[in-house]
Amino acid sequence: MRDPQITGYSPRLTPGVTPDDKITANSRNVPCDGGGGALGHPMVMLHIEHDQATCPYCSRTYVLAEGAGDDHGH
């Protein structure tokens, strides 16, 4: 059974469950394909709502850079 905090499209980092692989993001919308080319996963677009989002496929956590995230427009 999945941890109850890992839900929706942007699961939250959970110590002891998700790895410590953190990537700094300069935008609230970030693509993730797991890296590794054919060894990755289907590309998903993650939306950072507060300060971080964790990929539901590979558990990479994207952390919003300080001062970033004021995306304007669509």
Phi, psi and omega per residue, in radians:
M1 nan 2.403 -3.140
R2 -1.234 2.648 3.053
D3 -1.075 2.349 -3.069
P4 -1.102 -0.320 3.130
Q5 -1.458 -0.209 -3.140
I6 -1.724 1.524 -3.082
T7 -2.334 2.875 3.061
G8 1.192 -2.770 -3.087
Y9 -1.542 -0.296 -3.125
S10 -2.236 1.340 3.135
P11 -1.081 2.713 3.141
R12 -1.637 2.631 3.078
L13 -1.070 2.250 3.129
T14 -2.163 1.941 -3.125
P15 -0.944 2.334 3.136
G16 1.508 -0.209 -3.135
V17 -1.961 -0.904 3.134
T18 -1.677 2.580 -3.119
P19 -1.214 2.929 -3.111
D20 -1.511 0.334 -3.133
D21 -1.323 1.753 -3.106
K22 -1.975 2.360 -3.138
I23 -2.141 2.264 3.127
T24 -1.359 2.290 -3.133
A25 -2.002 2.483 3.128
N26 -1.769 0.059 -3.126
S27 -2.475 2.694 3.108
R28 -1.290 -0.317 3.096
N29 -1.918 2.053 -3.101
V30 -2.255 2.435 3.062
P31 -1.536 2.587 3.054
C32 -2.422 2.220 3.070
D33 -2.148 0.209 3.091
G34 1.398 -0.134 -3.115
G35 1.166 3.112 3.071
G36 1.320 0.259 3.093
G37 1.045 -2.104 -3.090
A38 -1.183 -0.266 3.135
L39 -1.547 0.001 -3.135
G40 -1.421 -2.518 3.127
H41 -2.426 3.021 3.109
P42 -1.018 2.485 -3.138
M43 -1.186 2.300 3.066
V44 -2.176 2.607 3.050
M45 -1.754 2.178 3.130
L46 -1.830 2.516 3.088
H47 -1.996 2.149 3.120
I48 -1.516 1.890 -3.090
E49 -1.399 -0.794 -3.110
H50 -1.900 -1.478 -3.134
D51 -2.309 -0.138 3.129
Q52 -2.778 2.790 3.058
A53 -2.537 2.516 -3.125
T54 -2.020 2.307 -3.127
C55 -1.173 2.266 -3.141
P56 -1.240 -0.302 3.122
Y57 -1.505 -0.995 -2.978
C58 -1.893 -0.070 3.113
S59 1.163 0.306 3.007
R60 -1.203 2.422 3.136
T61 -1.857 2.212 3.105
Y62 -1.764 2.128 -3.111
V63 -1.884 2.263 -3.119
L64 -1.233 2.229 3.137
A65 -1.120 2.606 3.108
E66 -1.066 2.287 -3.134
G67 1.472 -0.118 3.126
A68 -1.644 2.984 3.025
G69 1.739 0.032 3.069
D70 -1.568 0.927 -3.130
D71 -1.093 2.243 3.105
H72 -1.975 2.746 3.138
G73 1.706 -2.541 -3.041
H74 -1.580 nan nan
